[in-house]
Amino acid sequence: MTAASWKPVLARSVMLRYDRVRDTDLLVLPERVVVLKGNAGAIVRLCDGERDVDAIVAELAARHPGAPVADDVPAFLGRLRKEGWLR
């Protein structure tokens, strides 16, 4: 499977939650919480198992014209996959 054809989705043991106190998104894992900064939560929300990486990049490029999403987003998703937080 190529990176572009991959349809990322959260791993079964991972939940995405919004923390009102911190005003940020969190990845809640068994025995660990990862604080997501910037637009990371918006990226992870698009990882629904239906969209492939190209569709996620296209959606974010439309939302944020001129942002370097074509390079940054696949790299970010790859890091989350390597950690085991996305499958």
C-alpha positions in Angstrom: 0.0 0.0 0.0 1.4 3.4 -0.9 1.2 6.2 1.5 -1.3 8.1 -0.7 -3.7 5.1 -0.9 -3.6 4.5 2.9 -6.9 5.5 4.6 -5.7 6.4 8.2 -8.0 5.7 11.1 -7.3 5.9 14.9 -6.0 2.6 16.4 -8.6 0.8 18.5 -7.0 1.8 21.7 -6.7 5.5 20.9 -9.4 8.2 21.4 -9.4 11.8 20.2 -10.8 14.1 22.8 -11.1 17.9 23.2 -9.9 19.2 26.6 -11.8 22.4 27.4 -9.5 23.2 30.3 -6.4 23.1 28.1 -8.3 24.4 25.0 -6.6 21.7 22.9 -7.1 18.2 21.5 -5.8 15.1 23.1 -5.0 11.6 22.0 -6.0 9.4 24.9 -4.1 6.1 24.9 -3.9 3.4 27.5 -1.9 4.9 30.4 -0.9 7.9 28.4 -2.3 11.2 27.1 -0.7 13.0 24.1 -1.4 16.8 23.8 -1.9 17.8 20.2 -0.8 21.3 19.3 -1.8 23.7 16.5 -3.9 22.1 13.8 -2.9 18.5 14.7 -6.4 17.7 16.1 -8.0 19.0 12.9 -5.8 16.7 10.9 -6.5 13.7 13.1 -10.3 14.3 12.9 -10.0 13.7 9.1 -8.6 10.3 9.7 -11.9 8.4 9.5 -10.8 5.4 7.5 -12.8 6.6 4.5 -10.4 9.3 3.2 -7.0 8.5 1.9 -4.0 10.7 2.5 -4.5 12.6 -0.7 -8.1 13.4 0.2 -7.0 14.6 3.7 -4.3 16.8 2.1 -6.8 18.2 -0.4 -9.3 19.0 2.3 -6.7 20.8 4.4 -5.3 22.7 1.4 -8.8 24.0 0.7 -9.1 25.1 4.3 -5.6 26.6 4.5 -4.6 28.0 1.1 -0.8 28.5 0.8 0.0 26.2 3.8 2.6 23.5 3.1 0.1 20.7 3.8 1.3 18.5 0.8 4.6 17.9 2.6 3.8 18.3 6.3 0.5 16.3 6.6 1.8 13.0 5.1 4.9 13.2 7.3 2.8 14.0 10.4 0.4 11.1 9.7 3.4 8.8 9.1 4.8 9.7 12.5 1.5 8.9 14.1 1.3 5.6 12.3 4.9 4.7 13.4 3.8 5.4 17.0 0.9 3.0 16.5 -1.7 5.6 17.0 -3.1 5.3 13.5 -3.7 2.2 11.5 
